[in-house]
Amino acid sequence: MNVVWRILFYIGVLWRFYGCRHFIVEAACPKGCLCLSPAQVMCNSGELREIPLKNMPLTVETLALQKNIFPVIKSDAFLGLKALRKLSLDRNNITTIKPFAFRGLPRLRDLSIQHTPLAVVASFAFAGLQNVSQISLCHNKILRIEAYAFAGSAGIRLLNLADNPTVLVETNAFSSLSSVDRLILPSGIRNISQDAFFALDMVGYLKLSFMDLSEVSAFTFRGLTNVKLLSLQESDLGVISANAFDGLDHVDTLNILNNKIDAIHELNITAVNHVRTLRLQGNHLLETPEPGSITLEGLGVLHVVGNYFPCGCHIHTLLDSPLANGSYASGEDFLSKNYCISPLEVNGLQMAQLDIFAIGRCHEQVTRENLEASGAASLAVSLDHFRWCRGSSSCISSLPYKEQCPVGDSENLEEMPV
């Protein structure tokens, strides 16, 4: 009998202990939420019109707020939840994230906001995230990323913005991010502002794909430093403007792959940029770059393969440029690995199959070369004339400006136009 009573006593103790504990957890749980433990809370009822901080356990480490109808995440929205490590805000009706919305979460590592109508990543919305390593902003309606959206959040290792209809990345949009292993931007970007990547440092992988640009504007990549791989691919790049890559510094590999390029006004990669490998592959270039518009210096490796270039009279300008890497003098490597896009009768033809020297140079190119040669000859005549004047008592120039050259007047001689 004593044994039975002892068993009943222990059962009662256990019931009171676990029953009370369960009761305490339920009592401390916000309305519309399920507190699985003091460290794990789920609020997926679909009823919440605001973030339920009241009665939220301060010990919560994993918080899921999904499929609710609150439209705004206010500043300091989760203040006090210092133990929070993982926060999921997927499939809510979020349209606005106020500045410093996630401030005061020192242990937060993983933040997910996906499948929402959010249209703008506003300035300072994700600022001050001290230790967050991963932010997922996929499958939203983000049209614009504003300046300093991630200011002061230097610890982010993965920032994923895939599957958004983004059209504009503003100046300083990613300023102060450092040590980002992967920055994945959405498809369809139409405008990347000057200095959009300014102060973005220590990037492992930055991929810009399926863009629809009118131009890669001047200083687009200024201030972007220490990048393992920067890839512009599968896009309509429009015009690559002068100074587009100025200020880009220390890149292991720069890929320009499978793009349509209307024109290259300037492609200037020098030793100052510290680019190890430049790979231009699979691009369709509609116009041949002007003489002197391409500068490729200080590269460890240059790959120019599988591209399609105009093969009319401008082909000689192309073969004289650094893109061809001296094809005239060193064989047919460039010609055998690239193709013609125009004229129509040679579209798709390997350039090596052309009779290059049977193609005449363009009229403007011949004219320019003649003018350059004529200018050099005129300069030589002018110099000879002045040397002769220097030793004569006087002379009347036969040159167009008809100036007299007095003996011994070296000061006047130096000031005369040549």
N, C-alpha and C positions, 0 to 999 in steps of 0.2 A: 504493500500500500504506500509505504514511504517512497518507493521508487516511482510510482505513478505520480504522486504529488510533486516529486522533484522534476519529472519530465514536464508536467503541466506548468510548473513554475518557470522553467527555462523557456518554454514556448511563449508564455506570457511576456517574459522579459524581451525575447526577440521580437515579438509582435509590437510591443510598445516602442522598442528602439527603432525598428525599420518603419513602422507605421508613422511614428512621429516625424522621423526624418523625411519620409515621403510627403507628409503633410506640410512640413516646413518649406520644402522645395516648391510644392504647388502654391503655397500661400505667397511666396516671394516671386512668383512668375507673372509677367505682364499679361494683361488680358489679350486674348488672341494668339498667344504663344504657347509652346510646349517646351518645358524645361526638362530635358532628358537627364540632366545632372547640373550641379552648380557651375560646371564648366562648358556645357553645351546647351544652346537654346535655339529653337526653331520657331519662326514666326511666319508661317506660310499660309495663313488662313484666307488671305485675299481681302480682308476687311480693314486693314490698318490705313488710316488717313494721315498718320504721322508716325515718326519713329518712336517706339514705346520705351523711353528711358525709365519711366516710373516702374518701380518694382523689379527692374532688370538686375539680376545678380551681378555684383561687382566682380565676382570671380569668373565670369564668363570668358572663355577662350575662343570658342567657335560660335559665331552668330550668323544665322541664315535668316534674312528678311526678304522673302521672295513672293512674287505674284500678288503684291499689294497695290494700293491705289494712291499712295502719297506721291505728290508731284515734285516736292522740293526737299533737298538735303541742305539744311541750314548750316551756318558756321558753327563749329564745335558741336556737331550733332551727336557725337558719341562721347562727349566729355565725361570722364570718370571711369570709363571702362579700361583701366590701365593694364588689365591682364589679357585683353583681346589680342588674338594672334591671327585669326582668319575671319574675314567678313565678306559675306556674299549678299549682293543687292540685285540679283538677276530678276528679270521679268517684272519689274515694278513700273509704275507710270511716271518715272523720273524725267522731268523736263529741265530742271535747273539744279546745278550744284554750286552753292555759294562759296566764296573764298574761305579757305582754311576749314573746310567741312570736316576733315578728318584729323584735325589737330588734337593733341593730347592723348595719342594712342602709341606709347613708346615701344610696345611689343608687337605691334601689327606687322605681319610679314606678307600676307596674301590678301589682295583686295580685288573683287570681281564685280563689275557692273556691266551686264550684258543683256541684250534683247530688251532695250528700253527705247523710248522716243527722245532720248537726250540728243539735242541738236548742236550744242556748243560746249566745248571744253573751255570754260571761262578762265580768265587770268586768276592765278593762285588757287584754283579749285582743288588741286592736289598738292598744294604747297605745305611744307613743313612735315612731311612724312619721314620721320627720322630713320626708321629701320625697315621700311617696306621693301621687299625684294621683287615682288611680282604684282603688276597691275594689268588686268584684262578688261579692255574696253571694246570688245568685239560685238558685232551684230547690233549696233545702235544706229541712230540717225545723225551721227556727227557730221556736220557740214564744215565746221570751222574749229581750228585749234588756236586759241589766243596766246598772246605773249605771256611768258612766265607762268604758264599753267602748272608747271611742275617745280616751281622755284623752291630751292632748299630741300629737295628730296633726292639727295645725292646717292642714296643706297639702292635705287631701283636697278635690278639686273635684267628684268624682262618687262618691256612695255609693248603690249599687243593692241594695235588699233585696227586690225583687219576687219574687212566686211563692214565698212562704213562708207557713206556717200560723200566723203570729205572733198571739198573743192578748194579750200584755202588753208595754208599753213602760214601763220603770221610770223613776223620778225620776232626772234627770241622765244619761239614757242617751246623749245626744249632747253632753254638756258639753265645752267647749273647742274644738269644731269651728268653724272660721271660713273664710270665702271658699268655701263649698260652692255650686257652680253648681246642682247638682241633687241633691236628697235624695229618693229614691224608696222609699217604704215599702210593705210588702206589703198585700194585701187581707185582709179578715177580722179586723182588729184588734178586740179586745173590751174592752180596758182601756188607757187612756192615763193614766198616773199624773200627779199634780200635779208641776209643774216638769219634765216629761219633756224639754222642749226648752230648759231653763235653760242660759244661757251659749252657746247656739248663735247665731252672729253671721254677718252678711254672707251670707245665703242667697239664691240666685237663684230657685229653684223648689222649693217644698215641697208635695207633693201627698199628701193623705190621702183614699183612696177605698175604697169597698166595705167600710167598717167596720161592725161590729155592736155598737154601744155602748149601754149602759143610760143613760149620761149623758156629756156633756162637762163634766167636773168643774171645780170652782173652781181657778183658777190653772194650768190645763192649759198655757197658752202664756206663762206668766210667764218673763221672761228671754230670750225669743226676740226678736231685734232685727235691724233692717236687712234686711227680706225684700222681694224684688221681687214675688213672687207666693206667697200662701198660699191653698191651695184645699182645702176640705172638700166632697167631692162623692160622689154615687152611694152614699150610706151611710144606715144607720139611726142617727141621732145620739141617739136617746132624748130625754132632757131636757137643754136647755142651761141649766146651773146658774148661779146668781149668781156673779159674778167669774170666769167662764170665760175671758174675754179680758183680764182685768186683768194688767198687766205686759207685754203685747205692745206693742212699740215700733217705730215707723218701718216701715210696710208700704205699699208702693206700691198693691197690689191684694189685697183680701181677698174671696175667692169662697166663697159658700155655695150650692152648686148641686145640684139634683136629689136632695135628701135627704128622708127621712121624719123629721119632728120631732114628737115627742109633745107637747112643751110648751116654752115659753121662760120660764123663771123670771126671767131677766134677760139682756138684750143691751145691754151698756153700752160703747159706743164713743165716746170723747170726744177732745178735742184733745190730751190727754196721750198717746194711742196713736199719733198722727201717721199715721192711715190716710188715704190719698188717695182711693181708690175702694173702695166696698163694693157688691158685687153679690150680691143674693139672687134667685135665678132657678130656677124649676122645682121648688121645694120643696113638700111636702105637710105642712101644719101642722094637727095634729089639735085643738089648743086655741088659743083666742085669748089672747094675752098679757094679763095683768092691767094695769089702768091704772098708769102710772108705771114699768112694768118695762122699757120700751124707752127708751134714751137714745142718740141719734145726733147727735153734735156734732163740728164741725171737719172734716167730710168735704168733699173737693173734688167728688166725684161719688157719687150714690146711685142705684143701679138696683134696683128691686123689680118684677120682671116675670115673668109665666108661673107664678106661685105659686098654690097652692090653699089657701084659707082657709075656716074655718067662716062660714057666712052666716046664722046664726040671729040671735037678739036681741043677741049680742055684737058684731055687725058695727059697731055704733056706737062701741064701744071701739076696735076696729081702726082705724076711720077717724079717730078722734081721736088716734091714736098717730103717732109719727114715721115709722113704716113707710109710712103713707099719704101722708106729706109734705104735709099740709094739703089733702087731697082735698075736704073739705067746702067749703073756701073758694075753692079755685083750679081747679075744674073736675073732669073725670072721667078724668084721665090714669091714675091708679092703678086706678080701676074698670075701665077699658077694657083693661088689660093683665094683669089677674089674674082668678082663677076661684074658683068655690065648690067646696068638698069636701063640705059638709053644709049643711042636711039632705039626705036622699036625693033628694028631688024636684027639687033644684036642682044636684045633683052634676054638675060639668063645665060649668056655665053661666057665661058671662062675667058678672062682677059688675056691669058697666054695664047689663045687661039687667034687673036687679032694681029694684023700686020701693023704694028705700032708706028713704024717709020713711014708707012704709006698714008697715015692720017696727018693732014696738014695742021699746023698750029692755027689757033683762032686769030681773026683779023686784029682784035684789040690787043692780043698778046704780042703779035708781030709789031704792031704800031708802038706798043709800050717798049719793046726791046729796041726798036729803032730810035725812039726818043732817048732812051737811056744811053745808047751808043753815041747818038748825036750830042747829047749833053756832055758826055765825057770828052768827046773830041773838042767841043767848044771851050770847055774848061782848059784843056791842054793848050789850045791856041791863045786863050787869054793870058795864061801864065807865061807863055813864050813871048807874047807881046810886051808884057810888063817887064820882063827881064831885059828885053831889047831897049825899052824906054829908059830903064835905070842907067844904061851906059851912054845915052844920047843927050845932046844939048837940049833938044826939044823934039817933040813928035806929035803928030796928029793921029789919033786912033782911027782905025778903019772899022772899029766895033760900033754897034748901034748907038751907044751913049755918047760918042764923039767928044770925049774929054781930053784935055791936054795934060801931058805928064812932064812936069818941070824937073830939071836935073837936080838931084840931091835932096828933093823934098820927100824923104822917106815917110814922114808922118802922113802927108796927104796921100801918098801911094797906098798906104795900108788901109786908108779909109775908103778908097774907091771901090765900087762894086765890081765883083768878078762874075 
